[in-house]
Amino acid sequence: MKKRLMIALVAHDNRKADLVEWAVFNAQTLSEHKLICTGTTGQQIEMAFESLGIVPDMTCVQSGPLGGDAEIAALVVQKKIDLAIFLIDDLNSQPHEADIQMLLRQCRVHNVPIACNRYSADLMITSTLWDEENYKPTEPRYKKFIRQ
């Protein structure tokens, strides 16, 4: 992939091992991009990459329950995130469910691809559309809400 992306990586506690394993599998690709992660997830990915001899270009925000999901959602609104990988624990309730839903909603509203499982993450990270010069994602049409 020629284009350098800003990729958000987020995982709930019961999905962190899955995300770290996915990140290690895709370490070479991810090392070519800027990563932004929520707290503990970022620490675990950074340790896994260091064991591979890779120093990622990574920024960690707060953990999800302390506002990290909201911080990443704000970056989505500012058009600073190109792709989000958010492995959600759908089998347990989360104390910060409102922040989770806000992040998912902002990705949908602002047309940011978001993968919530490893299969969709694999498809998105390997898409050839990232380098297609003539491909421009269609912007959502929210005319009623867009400032003129």
C-alpha positions as CSV (number, residue, x, y, z in Angstrom):
1,M,0.0,0.0,0.0
2,K,1.4,3.4,-1.0
3,K,-0.9,5.6,1.0
4,R,0.0,6.2,4.7
5,L,-3.1,5.8,6.8
6,M,-4.1,6.8,10.3
7,I,-5.5,3.6,11.8
8,A,-7.3,3.4,15.1
9,L,-7.0,0.2,17.0
10,V,-9.4,-0.5,19.9
11,A,-10.4,-3.7,21.7
12,H,-12.4,-4.6,24.7
13,D,-10.7,-6.6,27.4
14,N,-12.0,-10.0,26.2
15,R,-10.9,-9.2,22.6
16,K,-7.5,-7.7,23.2
17,A,-5.7,-11.0,22.6
18,D,-7.5,-11.2,19.3
19,L,-6.5,-7.7,18.3
20,V,-2.9,-8.2,19.3
21,E,-2.7,-11.5,17.4
22,W,-4.3,-9.8,14.3
23,A,-1.8,-6.9,14.6
24,V,1.1,-9.3,14.8
25,F,-0.1,-11.1,11.7
26,N,-0.4,-7.7,9.9
27,A,2.7,-6.2,11.6
28,Q,4.6,-5.4,8.4
29,T,1.6,-3.7,6.9
30,L,0.7,-1.8,10.1
31,S,4.3,-0.7,10.5
32,E,3.9,1.4,7.4
33,H,1.1,3.5,8.9
34,K,0.4,5.7,11.9
35,L,-1.5,3.9,14.7
36,I,-3.7,5.4,17.4
37,C,-4.8,3.1,20.1
38,T,-6.7,3.2,23.3
39,G,-4.5,2.8,26.4
40,T,-4.0,-0.9,27.3
41,T,-4.6,-2.1,23.8
42,G,-1.8,0.1,22.6
43,Q,0.6,-1.0,25.3
44,Q,0.0,-4.6,24.4
45,I,0.4,-4.1,20.7
46,E,3.5,-2.1,21.3
47,M,5.1,-4.9,23.4
48,A,4.2,-7.5,20.7
49,F,5.7,-5.3,18.0
50,E,8.9,-4.8,20.0
51,S,9.3,-8.5,20.4
52,L,9.3,-8.6,16.5
53,G,11.9,-5.8,16.4
54,I,9.3,-3.3,15.1
55,V,8.9,0.2,16.5
56,P,5.5,1.3,15.5
57,D,4.5,4.9,14.8
58,M,1.9,4.8,17.6
59,T,0.0,7.2,19.8
60,C,-2.0,5.9,22.8
61,V,-5.0,7.8,24.1
62,Q,-6.9,7.1,27.4
63,S,-8.4,3.7,27.9
64,G,-11.9,3.3,26.6
65,P,-13.7,3.6,29.9
66,L,-11.7,6.8,30.7
67,G,-12.6,8.5,27.4
68,G,-10.3,6.9,24.8
69,D,-13.3,5.9,22.6
70,A,-14.5,9.5,22.8
71,E,-11.0,10.8,21.9
72,I,-10.9,8.6,18.8
73,A,-14.4,9.6,17.9
74,A,-13.3,13.2,18.0
75,L,-10.5,12.4,15.6
76,V,-13.0,10.7,13.3
77,V,-15.1,13.9,13.2
78,Q,-11.9,15.9,12.5
79,K,-11.2,13.6,9.5
80,K,-8.0,12.4,11.0
81,I,-8.8,8.7,11.0
82,D,-8.8,6.7,7.8
83,L,-9.6,3.2,9.2
84,A,-10.8,1.9,12.5
85,I,-10.5,-1.6,13.9
86,F,-12.6,-2.0,17.0
87,L,-12.9,-5.6,18.3
88,I,-16.0,-5.4,20.5
89,D,-17.0,-7.8,23.2
90,D,-20.6,-8.4,22.3
91,L,-21.1,-11.0,25.0
92,N,-20.6,-8.7,28.0
93,S,-22.0,-5.3,29.0
94,Q,-19.6,-2.4,29.0
95,P,-19.8,0.5,31.5
96,H,-19.0,3.0,28.7
97,E,-21.6,1.7,26.2
98,A,-22.5,5.3,25.3
99,D,-19.0,6.1,24.2
100,I,-18.8,2.9,22.2
101,Q,-22.0,3.7,20.3
102,M,-20.8,7.2,19.7
103,L,-17.5,6.0,18.1
104,L,-19.4,3.5,15.9
105,R,-21.9,6.2,14.9
106,Q,-19.3,8.8,14.1
107,C,-17.5,6.3,11.9
108,R,-20.8,5.7,10.0
109,V,-21.7,9.4,9.8
110,H,-18.3,10.4,8.6
111,N,-17.8,7.5,6.2
112,V,-14.8,6.0,8.0
113,P,-14.5,2.2,7.5
114,I,-14.8,0.4,10.8
115,A,-14.1,-3.3,11.2
116,C,-15.5,-5.0,14.2
117,N,-14.1,-8.5,13.6
118,R,-10.9,-9.9,12.3
119,Y,-12.3,-11.0,9.0
120,S,-13.6,-7.5,8.1
121,A,-10.3,-6.1,9.4
122,D,-8.4,-8.3,7.0
123,L,-10.5,-7.3,4.1
124,M,-10.2,-3.6,4.8
125,I,-6.5,-3.5,5.5
126,T,-5.8,-5.4,2.2
127,S,-8.2,-3.5,0.0
128,T,-6.6,-2.2,-3.2
129,L,-9.0,0.8,-3.1
130,W,-6.6,2.6,-0.7
131,D,-4.2,3.2,-3.6
132,E,-6.7,3.8,-6.4
133,E,-6.1,7.3,-7.6
134,N,-9.5,7.6,-9.2
135,Y,-11.5,6.1,-6.3
136,K,-13.1,8.6,-4.1
137,P,-15.6,7.3,-1.5
138,T,-19.0,8.9,-1.9
139,E,-19.7,11.3,0.9
140,P,-22.9,10.7,2.9
141,R,-25.5,13.2,2.0
142,Y,-26.6,15.0,5.2
143,K,-27.5,18.3,3.5
144,K,-29.9,19.3,6.3
145,F,-27.0,19.2,8.7
146,I,-24.1,20.5,6.7
147,R,-23.0,24.1,7.3
148,Q,-23.1,26.2,4.1
